[in-house]
Amino acid sequence: MPLVGVIALLTALVALLVVTFLPLPYVIQRPGPVFNTLGEVQTEDDGKVPLISVEGAETYTTGGALDLTTVEVLGNREHRPTWVELLGAWLDPSRAVVPIDAIFPEGVTTEQRDEQNQLMMTDSQHEATAAALAELGYDVPTSVEVASVIGDGASVGVLEQDDRIVAVDGAPLKDADALRAAIKAGQGAPLTLTIERAGAEQDVTITPREQKDADGQAGWYIGVMLYHEYEFPIDVALQIENVGGPSAGMMFALGIIDVLTPGELNGGKNVAGTGTITADGTVGAIGGIRQKLYGARSAGAEYFLAPAANCGEVVGHVPDGLRVFSTSTLEESLGALEAIADGGDLDALPTCTTAAANTGG
């Protein structure tokens, strides 16, 4: 082979080698740890405590599993996966390759993302407790409070952490969704918020700003993280570490109900699931549903409760040996568990079909 040809071949091989190990703007999602909400979790000092503990009410023996599922992310903006790692993930049905901006938005540090995820986890625990206790007939008063003020947002210098938002433009505020709806409806118009700070009420004015979210969709925001503060009639503690985000909410709620009621909601069987939840029992969409399906099956689950809003990602991606039922409310989830426990007509339960996927639910 002529010298020029050899040099060209070597150059091509070097270029291929460089490209192979060159970090790309993607990260990898894979199944994460699975936690039985009816079981115990390990503490930092290697002890064990119940994941759900209750004071102020009678509790009951449970059985089987009500597993919450998680997703691990491999890579971040500082340490991105290589072509070799991405190729392995593309060939593995339990993993997914996703744009880095979808997980780590531009301008948001890893520390800020972790803080936001932890706030969402805390809020999901409160929402789950409120939903469970409301389902059991308890009265649970609620209020909307400021968890944090985003450094360059519209609320800097106006709102403070722990402010309680009482009303919007004079109308009493029911929940955080109502505030978001008012912001969206105003399309950038100034809002008058009645807040309670240090025991005193005052009115403040905020002008929302138009910004893009991680998906590139524009919206109006006031630059705060909100949470619901509930007055719970009994003390429910949820012990879980190193897990963030809101997607465990539904399984928390089911676990709380099981602990507070006689018998076994799951009939002693292994059931897993995922989904956000609000205090009124609405189950919402989550990320990484396919990885959670595989994680659940690996942990021994036979049945899986999936948010109806995620059905489009479920169809065609269910691991062998796992039966998936779709749900959009806490009541529907309880109905599915009743059928599983009693050996009822499982074919009558809602599932993720091709038709449901094509219509987004």
C-alpha positions in Angstrom: 0.0 0.0 0.0 1.4 3.5 -0.9 2.6 5.6 2.0 -0.2 8.2 1.3 -2.8 5.4 1.6 -1.3 4.2 4.9 -1.3 7.7 6.3 -4.9 8.2 5.3 -5.9 4.9 6.9 -4.2 5.7 10.1 -5.7 9.2 10.1 -9.2 7.7 9.7 -8.6 5.1 12.4 -7.4 7.9 14.8 -10.4 10.0 13.9 -12.7 7.0 14.5 -11.1 6.3 17.9 -11.5 10.0 18.9 -15.1 10.1 17.9 -15.8 6.8 19.7 -14.8 8.2 23.0 -15.9 11.8 22.5 -18.6 12.9 25.0 -21.9 13.8 23.4 -24.9 15.9 24.5 -26.8 12.9 25.9 -27.2 11.0 29.2 -28.4 7.5 29.9 -31.4 6.5 32.0 -31.4 3.0 33.6 -33.5 1.2 36.2 -32.7 2.5 39.7 -33.3 1.0 43.1 -36.8 -0.3 44.1 -38.2 0.4 47.5 -41.1 -1.5 49.1 -43.2 1.2 50.8 -44.5 -1.6 53.2 -41.0 -2.6 54.2 -37.9 -1.1 55.9 -35.1 1.1 54.6 -31.5 1.3 55.7 -30.4 4.4 57.6 -27.0 6.1 57.4 -25.8 4.3 60.6 -26.7 0.9 59.0 -29.8 0.5 61.0 -33.3 -0.2 59.6 -36.5 1.7 60.0 -40.0 1.3 58.5 -40.3 3.3 55.3 -43.8 4.4 56.5 -44.4 5.0 60.2 -47.5 6.4 61.9 -48.2 8.0 65.2 -51.7 9.0 66.5 -53.6 6.2 64.8 -53.9 2.4 64.8 -51.8 0.6 62.3 -52.1 -2.9 60.8 -49.9 -5.7 59.6 -49.2 -5.7 55.8 -47.8 -8.2 53.4 -46.3 -8.6 49.9 -45.0 -5.4 48.3 -46.1 -2.0 47.1 -42.9 -1.0 45.4 -42.0 2.5 44.3 -39.6 2.5 41.4 -36.8 4.9 40.5 -34.5 5.8 37.6 -30.8 6.4 37.7 -29.1 8.9 35.3 -25.6 8.1 34.0 -23.8 11.3 33.1 -24.2 15.0 33.6 -22.9 18.2 32.0 -19.5 17.7 33.6 -19.1 14.0 32.8 -21.0 12.9 29.7 -21.3 9.3 28.3 -19.1 8.3 25.4 -20.2 6.8 22.1 -19.3 3.4 23.4 -21.6 3.8 26.4 -24.4 5.3 24.4 -24.3 2.4 21.9 -24.6 -0.1 24.7 -27.6 1.8 26.0 -29.3 1.9 22.6 -29.0 -1.9 22.4 -30.4 -2.4 25.9 -34.2 -2.2 26.1 -34.0 -1.4 29.8 -32.1 1.8 29.1 -32.8 5.0 27.3 -30.6 7.7 25.7 -32.0 11.1 26.2 -30.8 14.7 25.4 -28.8 16.2 28.2 -31.0 19.3 28.2 -34.0 17.2 29.1 -32.4 16.2 32.4 -29.9 19.0 33.1 -31.5 22.2 31.6 -29.0 24.8 30.4 -28.1 27.2 33.1 -29.2 24.9 36.0 -26.3 23.4 38.0 -26.3 19.8 39.2 -26.6 21.1 42.7 -29.6 23.2 41.8 -31.2 20.2 40.0 -30.6 18.0 43.1 -32.1 20.7 45.4 -35.2 21.0 43.1 -35.6 17.2 43.0 -35.4 17.0 46.8 -38.0 19.7 47.2 -40.3 17.8 44.8 -39.8 14.6 46.7 -40.7 16.4 50.0 -43.8 17.9 48.3 -44.8 14.6 46.9 -44.7 13.0 50.3 -47.0 15.8 51.7 -49.3 15.4 48.7 -49.4 11.6 49.1 -50.1 11.8 52.8 -52.9 14.4 52.2 -54.4 12.2 49.4 -54.3 9.0 51.6 -55.8 10.6 54.7 -58.5 12.3 52.6 -59.4 8.9 51.1 -59.7 7.6 54.6 -62.1 10.4 55.6 -59.7 12.7 57.5 -60.0 16.5 57.2 -56.7 18.0 56.0 -56.5 21.8 55.8 -53.9 23.1 53.4 -52.0 26.3 52.4 -49.5 27.3 49.6 -46.1 28.4 50.7 -42.8 29.5 49.0 -40.1 26.9 49.2 -37.4 29.0 47.5 -37.0 32.1 45.3 -35.1 31.5 42.0 -32.1 33.8 41.9 -32.9 35.6 38.6 -36.7 35.3 38.7 -39.5 37.8 38.9 -40.0 37.3 42.6 -36.6 38.4 43.8 -36.9 41.1 46.4 -40.7 40.6 46.5 -41.3 37.1 47.9 -39.3 35.3 50.5 -38.9 31.7 51.5 -41.7 30.5 53.8 -44.1 33.2 52.6 -47.7 31.9 52.7 -49.7 32.9 49.6 -53.3 33.5 50.7 -54.9 35.0 47.7 -54.4 36.0 44.0 -56.0 39.3 42.8 -58.3 39.1 45.8 -59.5 35.5 45.2 -58.6 33.0 48.0 -56.0 30.6 46.8 -56.9 26.9 46.9 -53.7 25.3 45.8 -50.5 25.8 43.7 -52.2 24.7 40.5 -54.7 27.5 40.9 -51.8 30.0 41.1 -50.2 28.6 38.1 -53.5 28.8 36.2 -53.8 32.5 37.2 -50.3 33.2 36.0 -51.0 31.4 32.6 -54.3 33.2 32.2 -52.7 36.6 32.8 -50.2 36.2 29.9 -47.7 38.4 31.7 -50.1 40.8 33.4 -49.0 41.9 36.9 -50.5 39.8 39.7 -51.4 41.0 43.2 -50.6 38.3 45.8 -51.9 38.5 49.3 -49.2 36.9 51.5 -48.7 36.1 55.1 -45.2 36.8 56.4 -44.2 36.7 60.1 -47.9 36.5 61.1 -49.0 39.6 59.2 -50.7 39.9 55.8 -49.7 42.2 53.0 -50.2 42.6 49.3 -47.4 42.4 46.8 -47.3 42.8 43.0 -45.3 40.6 40.7 -45.0 40.7 36.9 -44.5 37.2 35.5 -41.7 36.7 32.9 -41.9 34.6 29.8 -39.3 31.8 29.8 -38.7 28.4 28.1 -38.8 25.1 30.0 -36.5 22.1 29.4 -38.6 21.1 26.4 -38.3 24.5 24.8 -41.9 25.5 25.4 -42.5 29.1 26.4 -44.6 29.9 29.5 -45.1 32.6 32.1 -43.4 32.2 35.5 -42.9 34.2 38.7 -39.7 32.4 39.7 -40.5 30.5 42.8 -40.7 26.9 44.0 -43.9 26.3 45.8 -45.1 23.6 48.2 -48.3 22.8 50.1 -48.3 23.0 53.8 -50.8 20.6 55.4 -52.2 20.4 58.9 -52.2 16.6 59.3 -54.5 15.1 62.0 -52.0 12.3 62.6 -48.2 12.0 62.2 -47.1 10.1 59.1 -43.3 9.9 58.5 -41.8 8.6 55.2 -38.2 7.6 55.5 -36.3 7.4 52.2 -32.9 8.8 51.2 -31.1 9.7 48.0 -34.3 9.7 46.0 -35.6 12.9 44.4 -38.5 14.0 42.3 -42.3 13.6 42.6 -42.9 10.3 40.9 -43.2 8.1 44.1 -46.3 10.0 45.2 -49.0 7.4 44.3 -47.1 4.5 45.8 -46.6 6.5 49.0 -50.3 7.1 49.2 -51.2 3.4 48.6 -48.6 2.4 51.3 -50.1 4.8 53.8 -53.6 3.5 53.2 -52.4 -0.1 53.6 -50.7 0.6 56.9 -53.8 2.4 58.2 -56.4 -0.2 57.2 -57.0 -3.8 58.1 -56.0 -6.5 55.7 -53.6 -6.3 52.7 -54.4 -4.0 49.8 -52.4 -6.2 47.5 -53.5 -9.6 48.8 -49.9 -10.3 49.8 -48.7 -10.1 46.2 -45.9 -8.1 44.7 -47.2 -4.9 43.1 -45.1 -2.0 41.8 -46.0 1.3 40.3 -45.2 4.9 39.8 -47.0 8.3 39.3 -47.2 11.7 40.8 -50.2 12.5 43.0 -52.0 15.5 44.2 -54.0 15.9 47.4 -57.3 15.3 45.5 -56.0 11.9 44.3 -55.1 12.7 40.7 -52.3 10.5 39.4 -50.0 12.2 36.9 -47.3 11.4 34.4 -43.6 10.7 35.3 -40.3 10.3 33.4 -38.4 7.1 32.8 -41.5 4.8 32.7 -39.7 2.1 30.6 -36.8 1.9 33.0 -39.2 1.6 35.9 -41.0 -1.3 34.3 -37.8 -3.2 34.0 -36.7 -2.3 37.5 -40.0 -3.5 38.9 -39.8 -6.8 37.1 -36.2 -7.4 38.3 -37.3 -6.8 41.8 -40.0 -9.5 41.5 -43.1 -7.5 40.8 -45.9 -9.3 38.9 -48.2 -6.3 38.5 -47.5 -2.6 37.7 -49.6 0.5 38.1 -48.7 3.0 35.4 -50.1 6.5 35.0 -52.6 6.6 32.1 -50.7 9.7 30.8 -47.6 7.5 30.2 -49.4 4.8 28.2 -47.8 6.0 25.0 -44.4 5.0 26.4 -45.6 1.7 27.9 -47.1 -0.1 24.8 -44.5 -2.5 23.3 -42.1 -2.0 26.2 -43.4 -4.3 28.9 -41.0 -6.9 30.1 -42.1 -10.5 30.1 -43.8 -11.6 33.3 -45.2 -8.2 34.2 -48.8 -7.2 33.8 -49.5 -3.4 33.6 -52.6 -1.6 34.5 -53.2 2.1 33.8 -54.5 4.5 36.4 -55.4 8.2 36.5 -56.7 8.5 40.1 -56.0 7.0 43.5 -59.4 5.5 43.5 -58.6 3.6 40.3 -55.4 2.4 41.8 -57.2 1.1 44.8 -59.7 -0.6 42.5 -56.9 -2.4 40.7 -55.4 -3.5 44.0 -58.7 -4.9 45.1 -59.0 -7.0 41.9 -55.5 -8.2 42.3 -56.0 -9.1 46.0 -59.3 -10.8 45.5 -58.5 -12.7 42.3 -61.0 -10.6 40.4 -61.5 -10.0 36.7 -58.1 -8.5 35.8 -59.1 -8.3 32.2 -61.7 -5.8 33.1 -59.1 -3.4 34.5 -57.8 -0.5 32.2 -54.6 -1.2 30.5 -52.2 0.6 28.1 -53.4 -0.4 24.6 -52.3 0.8 21.2 -55.5 2.9 20.9 -54.9 4.5 24.3 -51.3 5.2 23.4 -52.3 6.9 20.1 -54.7 9.2 21.9 -52.2 10.1 24.6 -53.9 8.1 27.4 
